[in-house]
Amino acid sequence: MKNPYIFGYLPLITIILFSLTFGVFTVTEALDLFKGIGVYSGMREFLSDLQLRLFLLIVFALFYFMVFSALKLIAETIHELAMLFFSKDFEGHTIHHARGGYVVYFFGGLASVLGIQSLPILILIFGVTTFIYFIYVIYKLSHTMTMSGTVGMILFEIVVWSLFISLVVYVLLKLYNGLMASLPFLE
């Protein structure tokens, strides 16, 4: 007998794995920054090196946990909205076909340990994992959808994610430009 909830714990473990690997990388970079600007020695007066690393790891891992959890929530919402528009399944059976794709993210989280010292490798592993997961989900769902529904779902998700990422990049650039314009020493 197959248990339908066998992959239910994998998203949590995957988010924890990606959060820890990105967190460890960020701790290393933050400590290098603190040493470069001369703050590290002052911090060492209050905390040992291990305590400081552990404190920063908890802070950064929690930050990344929130980011990846929010991304998962947004991704599931976009995907289920696409299913609402383009799927002919009114019983909800097709959504369970893609749950095996959680294993793809789990192995991506494990692979991210290999790139813990490099941000481009971490981002590449996350991006490749996401792409493989997307292909897997489309493949699994295409058996129960029409060709036009599958194409519509793919285009819908690509357009919505492109708009979302463009909006985030635009806001970050506006904040950066506003911050740079407000600094007095750049005049």
N, C-alpha and C positions, 0 to 999 in steps of 0.2 A: 504494500500500500504506500503510495506517495503522499507525503505531507506537503500541502500547498504553501506552507509557511517556512520551508526549509531554507530559503534565501533571505528571509526577513531580517536577519541580523547583519548581513553583509554591507548594506549602506552605512550603518553606524561604524563598523570596523574600517570601512574604506575611508570615510571622512576622518576618522582618527588617524589612520596611516598617513594620508595626505597632509593633515594638519601638523602631525609631528615632523614629517620630513621637511615641509616648508618652514616650520618653526625652528628646527635645528639650523637650517641654512640661515634664517634671519638672525638667530642668536649670534652666529659666527660673524655675520656682517655688522651687526649692532656693536659687538665688542670691538671690532676693528675700528668702527667709527668713533666709539667712546675713547679708545686709545689715541686716535688721531686728533681729537679735539681737546684732549687732556682731562676728560671727566672720569676716566676709568680709575685713576689712582684715588680720587675722592670717594668713589663708590666702594672701593676696596677697604676703606676705613670702616665702613659699616657692615659689609658682607664679605665672606670669603669668596674665592673664585668659583667654587662649586655652588655656593648659595646664590651667587649672582647669576650664573648660567641657568640654574634651575628656576629661579624667579623669572628670568627673561623667557625661558622656554615655556613656562606656564602661561605667561601673558601672550606671547606670540602664537602659541598653539591654540589658545582660546580664541584669539582673533581669527585665525585661519579656520578654526572649527565653525565659527559663526558665518564666515564668508562662504565656505563650502556647503554648509547647511542651507543657507539662503539660496545658493545656486541650485542645489538639489530641489528645493521647493519651487523655485521659478521654473526649472526645467520640467518638473512633473506637471506643473500647471499649464505650461505652454504645450506640452505633449498631449495632455488630456483635452485641452481646448481644440487642438488639431484633430484628435480622435472624434470629438463632438461634431466637428464640421465635416469630416471626410470619411468616417467609418459608418458602415451600415449595420454594425453590431449594436443592437439595442439591449442585449442581455449583459454585456460587460465581460464576455469571455476572452476577447482578443487581448485585453490589457494584461491578462495573466500569462500569455504566451511569451511576453518580453521580459518577464521577471528573471529569467535565467541570465540575462545580460548583466545582472549585478556582479556576477563572477568576473566579467571583463574589468570592471572598475576595481574589484578586489585585487586582481593580479596587477593592475596598473599601480595600485597603492603599494603593493609589495615591490614592484619594479622601481618605484620612486626612491626607495632606499639606496639604489645604486647611484642616483644622481644627486645625493644629498649635499654635495659640495659645489654644485653648479646650478644657478638659476635657469639658464637656458635649457639644461637637460631636464630639470624638474618641470618646466613649462612644456617642453616637448613631450615628455612622458604623459603629462596630463592631457595635452591636446590629442596625441595619438590614441590614448585610451578613450577619450570622448568620441573621436571619429569612429573607432572600431565599435564602440557601444552603439552609436547611431546607425551604422551599417547593419549591425546585428538586429537591432530593433526593427528597422525597416524591412529586413529580410523576413523576420518572424511574422510581422504583421501583414506583409504583402500577400501571404497565402490566403488571408481572410478578407482582403480588400480588393476593390477593382483597381485597374491600372490608373485611371484618372484620380481615384481617391488616394492612391499611394503617391502619385506625383504631386497632388494638391497638398498632402500632408508634408512632404519633403520641402516644397516651396514655402509653405506657411511657416514651418519651423525655421528655415534659413532666413526668411525675411524678418520674422519677429526677433530672432537672436541678433541679426545684423543691426536692426534698429535699436535694440537694447544696448549692445556694445557701443554703437556710435553715440548714443546718448550719454553713457558713462564716460567715454573718452572726451566728449565735448565738455561735460561738466568739470572733469579733472583739468582739462586745458584752461578753461575759464578761471578756475580756482588758482591754478598755477600762475597764470598771467596777472590776475588780480593781486596775488601775493607778491610777485616780483615787482609790480608797478608801485606797491605801497612801501617797499623797502627804501629807506632814505639814502643808503650808500651807493645805489646804482645810478644816481642822477649825475 
